[in-house]
Every structure is written in structure tokens, then in C-alpha cells.
Amino acid sequence: NKLINMSGKGKGKGKGGRGSGKSVSSSSKAGLQFPVARVGRYLKKGGFANRVGVGAGVYLAAVLEYLCAEILELAGNAARDNKKTRIVPRHITLAVKNDEELNKLLGGVTIASGGVLPNIHAVLLPKKSSAKMSQSSMSQEY
């Protein structure tokens, strides 16, 4: 009563043993967290070029993921320096402005609710050496 499959192809695997049933995303193939297929689709729909290769989406997703990881790491350090557990736009601003390369990349970018770097010009600071001398040399006599 049993039918013997003598094709040598196994059971329901399709052509050459491929197609195990579970689909694997292109992000997991590339080892990334960012969506490779979505970035590739945006590249194609954006009209940046007539033809867009498959590797372009992978490359751009990898670059974006690296930049995000770099900014988040520095912003997390800034949040920890301020004794906070949550990253707010102020921490992102401090992270970007204190890093030379990120500051150059995001030079013309305004971060909402980010504020500015604390900076007092050296001319405006009181002179410590001359101030102490003038205090000691001044007499109380009239």
C-alpha cells in the first residue's frame, strides 16, 4: 500500500533542496538590524539612479546602522554623565557637538530641544591673579 518516492529529491523540498519553508530577511542575511529591503526600495523609488544594485541597499543600511550606533553610544555616555537613564535630545546634541567628526557631518543640523554647548568666552571670565592682588592692596582707610 505504501508508495515509494524514487525521485531522490526528498520530501517537499522543491528544486535542489532549497525552500525550507522559513523565509530569511535580507537584514538577517547581512547581519544588520536596519531594514535592508526597505532601504533598497527607497533607493529605487527615490529616483537617484536608473538602476540600483542589490548591494546598494545593504551598504546604505550598514552605514546608517553604524552612524546610529555611534550617536546612541555617545548620547548614552552623555546621559550617564548627567546621571540620567534616558536619552533626551539634549544628550544627542552634547554627543554630536563634542565629537569632531560627527560635528563636521551634522554641522548644519538643528536638533529640536537640543540647546547649545556650555561655553563662556575667556575674555568674559574674571581675572583671578589680578583680582586677588587688587583685593589685598586696597586699604580700608579713607
MODELLER restraints for C-alpha pairs under 7 A, 6 or more apart:
rsr = mdl.restraints
at = mdl.atoms
rsr.add(forms.Gaussian(group=physical.xy_distance, feature=features.Distance(at['CA:13:A'], at['CA:19:A']), mean=6.06, stdev=0.5))
rsr.add(forms.Gaussian(group=physical.xy_distance, feature=features.Distance(at['CA:13:A'], at['CA:20:A']), mean=6.43, stdev=0.5))
rsr.add(forms.Gaussian(group=physical.xy_distance, feature=features.Distance(at['CA:26:A'], at['CA:36:A']), mean=6.00, stdev=0.5))
rsr.add(forms.Gaussian(group=physical.xy_distance, feature=features.Distance(at['CA:26:A'], at['CA:37:A']), mean=6.51, stdev=0.5))
rsr.add(forms.Gaussian(group=physical.xy_distance, feature=features.Distance(at['CA:27:A'], at['CA:33:A']), mean=6.37, stdev=0.5))
rsr.add(forms.Gaussian(group=physical.xy_distance, feature=features.Distance(at['CA:27:A'], at['CA:34:A']), mean=6.62, stdev=0.5))
rsr.add(forms.Gaussian(group=physical.xy_distance, feature=features.Distance(at['CA:27:A'], at['CA:35:A']), mean=5.71, stdev=0.5))
rsr.add(forms.Gaussian(group=physical.xy_distance, feature=features.Distance(at['CA:27:A'], at['CA:36:A']), mean=5.17, stdev=0.5))
rsr.add(forms.Gaussian(group=physical.xy_distance, feature=features.Distance(at['CA:32:A'], at['CA:62:A']), mean=6.72, stdev=0.5))
rsr.add(forms.Gaussian(group=physical.xy_distance, feature=features.Distance(at['CA:34:A'], at['CA:61:A']), mean=5.75, stdev=0.5))
rsr.add(forms.Gaussian(group=physical.xy_distance, feature=features.Distance(at['CA:34:A'], at['CA:65:A']), mean=6.10, stdev=0.5))
rsr.add(forms.Gaussian(group=physical.xy_distance, feature=features.Distance(at['CA:35:A'], at['CA:61:A']), mean=6.79, stdev=0.5))
rsr.add(forms.Gaussian(group=physical.xy_distance, feature=features.Distance(at['CA:36:A'], at['CA:57:A']), mean=5.47, stdev=0.5))
rsr.add(forms.Gaussian(group=physical.xy_distance, feature=features.Distance(at['CA:36:A'], at['CA:58:A']), mean=5.35, stdev=0.5))
rsr.add(forms.Gaussian(group=physical.xy_distance, feature=features.Distance(at['CA:36:A'], at['CA:61:A']), mean=5.69, stdev=0.5))
rsr.add(forms.Gaussian(group=physical.xy_distance, feature=features.Distance(at['CA:37:A'], at['CA:57:A']), mean=6.80, stdev=0.5))
rsr.add(forms.Gaussian(group=physical.xy_distance, feature=features.Distance(at['CA:39:A'], at['CA:57:A']), mean=5.36, stdev=0.5))
rsr.add(forms.Gaussian(group=physical.xy_distance, feature=features.Distance(at['CA:39:A'], at['CA:61:A']), mean=6.40, stdev=0.5))
rsr.add(forms.Gaussian(group=physical.xy_distance, feature=features.Distance(at['CA:40:A'], at['CA:56:A']), mean=6.81, stdev=0.5))
rsr.add(forms.Gaussian(group=physical.xy_distance, feature=features.Distance(at['CA:40:A'], at['CA:57:A']), mean=4.09, stdev=0.5))
rsr.add(forms.Gaussian(group=physical.xy_distance, feature=features.Distance(at['CA:44:A'], at['CA:52:A']), mean=6.20, stdev=0.5))
rsr.add(forms.Gaussian(group=physical.xy_distance, feature=features.Distance(at['CA:71:A'], at['CA:95:A']), mean=6.85, stdev=0.5))
rsr.add(forms.Gaussian(group=physical.xy_distance, feature=features.Distance(at['CA:74:A'], at['CA:95:A']), mean=5.19, stdev=0.5))
rsr.add(forms.Gaussian(group=physical.xy_distance, feature=features.Distance(at['CA:75:A'], at['CA:87:A']), mean=6.55, stdev=0.5))
rsr.add(forms.Gaussian(group=physical.xy_distance, feature=features.Distance(at['CA:75:A'], at['CA:91:A']), mean=5.07, stdev=0.5))
rsr.add(forms.Gaussian(group=physical.xy_distance, feature=features.Distance(at['CA:75:A'], at['CA:92:A']), mean=4.92, stdev=0.5))
rsr.add(forms.Gaussian(group=physical.xy_distance, feature=features.Distance(at['CA:75:A'], at['CA:95:A']), mean=5.06, stdev=0.5))
rsr.add(forms.Gaussian(group=physical.xy_distance, feature=features.Distance(at['CA:76:A'], at['CA:87:A']), mean=6.24, stdev=0.5))
rsr.add(forms.Gaussian(group=physical.xy_distance, feature=features.Distance(at['CA:78:A'], at['CA:91:A']), mean=5.50, stdev=0.5))
rsr.add(forms.Gaussian(group=physical.xy_distance, feature=features.Distance(at['CA:78:A'], at['CA:94:A']), mean=6.83, stdev=0.5))
rsr.add(forms.Gaussian(group=physical.xy_distance, feature=features.Distance(at['CA:78:A'], at['CA:95:A']), mean=6.39, stdev=0.5))
rsr.add(forms.Gaussian(group=physical.xy_distance, feature=features.Distance(at['CA:79:A'], at['CA:85:A']), mean=6.46, stdev=0.5))
rsr.add(forms.Gaussian(group=physical.xy_distance, feature=features.Distance(at['CA:79:A'], at['CA:86:A']), mean=6.72, stdev=0.5))
rsr.add(forms.Gaussian(group=physical.xy_distance, feature=features.Distance(at['CA:79:A'], at['CA:87:A']), mean=5.84, stdev=0.5))
rsr.add(forms.Gaussian(group=physical.xy_distance, feature=features.Distance(at['CA:79:A'], at['CA:91:A']), mean=5.78, stdev=0.5))
rsr.add(forms.Gaussian(group=physical.xy_distance, feature=features.Distance(at['CA:89:A'], at['CA:111:A']), mean=6.93, stdev=0.5))
rsr.add(forms.Gaussian(group=physical.xy_distance, feature=features.Distance(at['CA:89:A'], at['CA:112:A']), mean=6.96, stdev=0.5))
rsr.add(forms.Gaussian(group=physical.xy_distance, feature=features.Distance(at['CA:89:A'], at['CA:113:A']), mean=6.01, stdev=0.5))
rsr.add(forms.Gaussian(group=physical.xy_distance, feature=features.Distance(at['CA:89:A'], at['CA:114:A']), mean=5.03, stdev=0.5))
rsr.add(forms.Gaussian(group=physical.xy_distance, feature=features.Distance(at['CA:90:A'], at['CA:113:A']), mean=6.56, stdev=0.5))
rsr.add(forms.Gaussian(group=physical.xy_distance, feature=features.Distance(at['CA:90:A'], at['CA:114:A']), mean=4.23, stdev=0.5))
rsr.add(forms.Gaussian(group=physical.xy_distance, feature=features.Distance(at['CA:90:A'], at['CA:115:A']), mean=6.31, stdev=0.5))
rsr.add(forms.Gaussian(group=physical.xy_distance, feature=features.Distance(at['CA:93:A'], at['CA:111:A']), mean=6.73, stdev=0.5))
rsr.add(forms.Gaussian(group=physical.xy_distance, feature=features.Distance(at['CA:93:A'], at['CA:114:A']), mean=5.37, stdev=0.5))
rsr.add(forms.Gaussian(group=physical.xy_distance, feature=features.Distance(at['CA:94:A'], at['CA:117:A']), mean=6.65, stdev=0.5))
rsr.add(forms.Gaussian(group=physical.xy_distance, feature=features.Distance(at['CA:96:A'], at['CA:102:A']), mean=5.41, stdev=0.5))
rsr.add(forms.Gaussian(group=physical.xy_distance, feature=features.Distance(at['CA:96:A'], at['CA:103:A']), mean=5.38, stdev=0.5))
rsr.add(forms.Gaussian(group=physical.xy_distance, feature=features.Distance(at['CA:97:A'], at['CA:103:A']), mean=5.09, stdev=0.5))
